[in-house]
Amino acid sequence: MKAHDLDSRFDEGDDIIDELDLTQARRPLRKQKRVNVDFPTWMIDSLDREAARLGVTRQSIIKIWLAERLEQHGSHSH
């Protein structure tokens, strides 16, 4: 199917999901990169308590809080 045909079907509200190869789909600016950070024990304990209170993992609470802080300071670029 040519791109303009796909665009036309999409614009008309047709379901085009079966026409797409989602095995190659990527989310821009969402690539993951692993980092290691050492925290004092008291900080880990506090993070774990807050994560348990919210029902999320330690990693999730760290990501959420860092993202919030970066957004507050305008350091989050798209």
Secondary structure, 3 states (H helix, E strand, C coil): CCHHHHHHHHHCCCCCHHHCCHHHCCCCCCCCCCCCCCCCHHHHHHHHHHHHHHCCCHHHHHHHHHHHHHHHCCCCCC
